[in-house]
Amino acid sequence: MKKFILPALAVLAAVAAPMSATAHRGWLMPSSTVLSGDSAWVAFDAGASNGVFIADHAPLRLSPQTLSITAPDGSAGAAANLMQGAYRTTFDVEINKPGTWKIANGSAGMNATWTLNGEQGRWRGPAAEMAANIPAGATDVVSAFSASRLETFVTLGEPTTSVFTPTGVGIEMVPVTHPNDLVAGEAGTFQFLKDGQPYANADVIVARGGLQYRDNPEEIAAKTDADGKVSITWPEAGLYWMNTAWRDPSAPAGGGRNGPPVASAQYTAVLQVLP
C-alpha cells in the first residue's frame, strides 16, 4: 500500500475565511476515534457542505502542505489512499502508536493587495516572504494575516495530551475534557486561545451530525468565559462539529476573497461523543 509522509502544520500560502452560520462548513470525519490493540486503520472523509458530514457540495482540498497527521510522540504520521472525489476527499491512516493522534488541515499566512500601473495585484503566502513579493513602486498596499484550523483526534489505548500543545498562532483549542472522552449527557469543557491568549467572549457553534433527514438543525450556541473556556453538554451520542471564528472588527465590509484582505482566524473540531 503506497504511503506518503505529511509534515506538521506550518505557515502556508492558502488562507481561508471564517465560516459563518450560513456558509458551507468544512469537516474532517473519522470512522473511529477510540481504538484498542497494537494498531488499527482509520478512514477519513473530508468535505464542505451546509449540513455537516453530508457529502453533497464539495470535497475538501487536501495537500501535503495543509494536511498534518501528528502522532503522540510528535512524529509525522502517514496518509494512505488519498483520493479526491466529486463531493468528498478520502484517505486512511494507520494508528500504530499508543496515545492520542491529531489529524488536521490548516493554513496560516499573509494576504496582500496593491495597485501598480493602474492594475491591482494580489499575493498570498508566508509572512516572511511578503515583502519580497510586493513589486517596487506598488501603491495602496493592504495586507492582513489569516489562520485556519480543522482538527479531529483519535486515541489508541490510553488518552494522552502531547498533541494539544499550542503554537500561539491563530485560534487553538486546549481541552479540559479530553476530546476522546466525551459521553452523552455529560459536559465537555474546552479552552480556546487566540494567538496564545484566552479567547474570551467568543461565539461557539456546535452542530450534530446525522440530521440529513430532519428539519431541526439542533445546533448549540455558546460563548467562552473570561478564560476562553466553554462547556457543552452533549444531548446524545454521535459526531459533532464545533467551530469558533474571529475577524478584525476594523476590517472593511466586503473584504476577503473579492475585496481587501482582512485579518481573520477560525478553528473547527470534529468530535465523537460516546453513549
Secondary structure, DSSP 8 states (H G I E B T S, - for coil): --EEE-------S-------TTS-EEEEEES-SEE-SS-EEEEEEEEEESSTT--SSEE----TTTEEEE-TTS-B-EEEEEEE-SS-EEEEEEE-SSEEEEEEEEEEEEEEEEEETTEEEEEEE-GGGHHHHS-TT-EEEEEEEEEEEEEEEEEESS---GGG---SSSEEEEESS-TTS-BTTSEEEEEEEETTEE-TT-EEEEEES--TT-S----EEEE--TTSEEEEE-SSSEEEEEEEEEE-TTS-TT-SSSSS---EEEEEEEEEEB-
